[in-house]
Amino acid sequence: MKKYKTQIAQVVFVIVCLVAWQIYATQRDIMGFPTLNAIMEKMIDGFTNPQRQILSYLGHSLIAIVKGLGIGAVFAIVFSGLSVVSSTFNAIYNLIVSIFDLLPGVALLPILMITVGANDTSILILVVHSVIWPMSRNIIDGFKTTPRMYIEAGKNMGLGTLGLVTGVYIPASFASMLSGIKVGWARAWRGLISAEMIFGAAQSAGIGVYINNARTVWIDYPSVYAAIILIIIVGVIVEYCVFRVIEKLTVRKWGMVR
């Protein structure tokens, strides 16, 4: 029983919140605060109605996030690795990371809309922007905390600069890399949906566009909540079925974190 204490507490908390929501929504009867059964009906309608196809919208967003995460992760690893090789590049790249990591992706949307257009390319750039800086910051911090004895051992084994980066620095800082990509995923997921909602019915066709259509075109607030719930479900699945599993099979198994 103690083993599942945390899970039971989480389930009970969710049930209490849902019951409170249903009671309040039933008593108040507010258009923008629908009951749970109305939301579930619209959720089912989103899956079955050929004119809505919520899974198609969601799939479009997931493809964009996967592409952006992949590109951002590759750039972050390469640039962070170069910062180990060159002290000059390290100084410049640290400055770049410090500047752009503080810049919200949504703030770039007006510029992207003018220069690139309100399309999937702009959203991809936004996702990459959301991933590369926090991941680079975490990787660089992980490189800095790599034990000196590991580096010296690598040099004694005859590893060159590239060998040290791939064989010593990256494995030693894997926990930081994983933490960075988790932060980047969360930022990118929020930024992507925000961008799609701002673009509205433009060339993008992600879940953010679905929410925007439900609010402005269909005037269907239960569908808005249904889409939000779907977004939350995706986030929970990624957190517990992807990142937690990777963490369990790597850094926890290696004893790098508790």
Salt bridges, closest charged atoms under 4 A:
ASP45 OD2 - ARG52 NH1 3.88
ASP101 OD2 - ARG137 NE 2.85
ASP101 OD1 - ARG187 NH1 2.68
ASP120 OD1 - HIS60 NE2 3.07
GLU152 OE2 - ARG148 NH1 3.81
ASP220 OD2 - LYS42 NZ 3.38
ASP220 OD2 - ARG52 NH1 2.87
GLU239 OE2 - LYS182 NZ 3.91
GLU239 OE2 - ARG244 NE 3.25
GLU247 OE2 - LYS182 NZ 3.99
GLU247 OE1 - ARG252 NE 3.01
